[in-house]
Structures are given as structure tokens and as C-alpha cells.
Amino acid sequence: MRALVGLGANLGDPPAQLADALVRLAGLGIPSLRRSGLYLSAPVGPPQPDFVNAAVELETNLSPTALLSALLSVEVALGRTRTTRWGPRLVDLDLLLCEEQTCDAPGLTLPHARLAERAFVLIPLAEIAPAARHPTLGRTVAELLAALPPDALASVRRLDIAWPAALA
């Protein structure tokens, strides 16, 4: 199965932490096939530093539930603690889409509940998977991105830095 995952961090060294998350996922047998560039975005929620965001396409034989469990285990291994909703974090790995599967179970909603409204998710996602289809809205990632208001798009900018060497 191919899965699309959003990554974010705004504490410590975000680019290095996002790279470390991908290295750890690969170590679990979940390699990344494609990854977007790195983007800086304003935070949602309480006052905090800006986020570094990206999107990746993963290849896995895991079910969506098992993949989410792997993502959460990597977050914990990298020091993520969940205290404040939408608060600052060392790493955040969000399961966005698993092909065209849907799920509404405790702890897992597919597609991700706020996927269609967040520029910091759609911009990097459109870089690697513009034709991926939102299974309940029936629109592609590119179409969802085009529907966002200009002010939402202005809050996200591509960083002129490469992914850390850990992924070379």
C-alpha cells in the first residue's frame, strides 16, 4: 500500500528531526518513495514557533491502523509528548491518505480530517502527489490546493534548504 504522510516540527532542529523520523520508519521496513521539499508555516493553535513541514509517500504492507501505530511509535522515540492540543512539538507524523481507503475509527480517520483545509499540508503534498484523490470529496490534492484562499497559501513558504544528509 502507498500512504501519504504529513510531517511537522517546530522545536529543536526540525529538518533533522523530520529526517530522523524517515530514517526510523525505513528501519521499520517502511521506506519513503518520494518526499517534498521543506516548508515553513505559521502555527495553528497557541503562540509558538513556526513549523517546518513536509510530505512523504511511504510504501508498506501494513494496514492503516498498524501504520499509524508505527508513526506514533516513531514520534515517541523522537521525544514527542502530547500535552497541549495543537501545541509545539519535536515531531508530528500525520497519516493523510492510504490510497483511496476511508476509515472512521477511534484514533484513526482517513482521509485526515483537516486535510482539505490546511495549506501547510496541501502545498507539500501537491509537490509529490498532485493527482492523489480525496476519497470522500472526490477531488485531487491539486484541486483542493487550488480551492484554498490566497491568505492561507501566503502563510506557507518553501525553505531553500535540502533535507539533512541522513537521507542521502
N, C-alpha and C positions, 0 to 999 in steps of 0.2 A: 504494500500500500504506500502511496505517496501522501505525505502530510505536509501542510504548510503551518509554520510556527512563527509567531512574533516574539522578538527578543527585546528586552529593555533593561536599562540600569541607569542609576543616577547617583550612586555612592561609590567611593573608591576609585578604581580605574575602569570605567565602563567598557571601553573597547577590549581590554584584556580579559575582563570577566565574561563578556559575551563569547570571545574566542575560546576561553576555558570551558564554557558550557558546551560548545560544539565539539571540542576535543573529548570531553567526558561522555557526551552522547555517542560519539564514534566508538569510544571504548566499550560502550554497552551494546555495540553492534547496530547502532542507528546512525549511519553516515549522512552527512549533508550532501545533497546533489548540486544545489545551487544556493548562493547566498547573495543578498542585496548588498549595496553599499551601506555605510553607516550614516545615520541621520540624527540631527539634534532637534529636539522638540520641547515645547513648553509643557510643564507637568499638568496633569489633571488632578484635582484634589487640593490638599492643604499646601501652603507655601513650602517650596523645596527646590533643590537644584534642577536644572533642565535635564532631560533624559537623552541618552543615546539609544536609538532604536535601529532594528534591522529585521529582516525576514529571511527565513531559510526554507528550502524544500528538503524534507527528510525522506529516506526510504526505509521501510520497516515491515516486518511480518507481524508486528504486534497489533492487537486490537486498539481502537482509540482509547479505551479505558486503561489498558496496560501502557500505552504510550504516554498518556497523561501522568500515570504513576511514575514512569521513568523521568519525565520532565520535572516533576515535583521533587524527586529524589536528587536530581542534579542541583536544583535550587537550594535544597537543604545542605548538600555537600559544599556548596559555594557560600554558605553563611546566611541564606535568606531566612528571615523570621517574619512572620505575619503578625503585625500589631495594629497598624492604622490602615484602614481601607484607603487605597489609592495613595498611600504614603511613600516615602523614599525607600529605595531598595537596592541591594547589591546586585540582584539579578531577578529577572521576571521572564518566564517562558510560558507563552500562551498558545495553546493548541487552537488554531484558527479554523482550518478546514482539513478534512480527511476525505480526499476525492469529493464525491457528492453525497457523502453519508450525513445523516442527521441523527441527533441524539438529544434527548431532554431528560437526563437522569440526575440524581443528586450528585453534585460535584463535577458534572460534565455536560456542557451544552455545545452542540455542534449544529451549524457553524457557531463560532464565538458570538455571544450575544450582542456585542457592540461593534463588531467588525465593520459593518456598513457605515458607521458614523464617525470613525476615527481616522483622520488624515495620517497620523503618525504610524498607523498600521497599514493603511491602504497604499501610501506612497512607496514604501519599500517593497510591499507585496506586489504591486503592479510592475516593479522592476524585474521580478523573477517569474511572475505568473499572471500576466495581464488577462489571459483567457480563462483562468480558473473561474468556475461558476459558483455563485452563492446558491446552494440547493433549494432554499426556501423563497428567495426573492427572484430567482431565475435570471439574475444579471451577473455579468462578468465583473471581475475586480476592476478592470479599466472603466467600465460603465459606472460602477459605484464611486470610483475616484472622481470621475468627471461630474458627478452629481453633487459633490461637496461644494460648499460656498467658498469663495476666494479667501476669506479671512481664515478659514480652517487650514487651507493649503499654505498660507503665508506663515503659519506657526511652525512649519517643519522645513528644515533646510539640510541639504546633503553636506556632510563633512568632507573636507578634502584630505582625508587620511585613509590609509589602507588598513585592512584587517591586520591584527598583530601576526607576527611571524609564526606563532604556534600553529597556524592553519596552512602554512606554506606547503 
